[in-house]
Every structure is written in structure tokens, then in C-alpha cells.
């Protein structure tokens, strides 16, 4: 019996309906955690950096990270409600 078939049999026998949903939530939480760590790293670099081109690039990266964190939180809230 393959792993996938075993998992599907266990899910069917235990009548677990939200197995995939839990996996999505966990993946999304992990991704948000990594994004937050990256944001902290970028902000630390911004405080130290003196090159204006590098500062502009770091600010842009920070904005993108914030955008993705915001969208990720919205998606997580949607998954929690369902």
C-alpha cells in the first residue's frame, strides 16, 4: 500500500474532512513566519546602509514583503473562517 493510499484510507475511516485545510493553514503560517523574519532582516539592513541605491532597493523589498504579509494574513483569516 502506498503512502498516499494509506493517508486517504485513514482520512476516510476517521471521517476527517478538513485535512487539506489544516495543511494549507500550516503552510501559510510557516510562510508568514519566514516573511516576518525577512522583514526584520531588511529593516536592520536599512538602519546600517549608507548607499542610496541600496536603500531604495531595500525600501522596495520591504514594501513587497509587507504587501505579501498583509495578503497572507487575509488568506489565513479566510481559511480560519471556513
Secondary structure, 3 states (H helix, E strand, C coil): CCHHHHHHHHHHHHCCCCHHHHHHHHHHHHHHHHHHHHHHHHHHHHHHCCCHHHHHHHHHHHHHHHHHHHHHHHHHHHHHHC
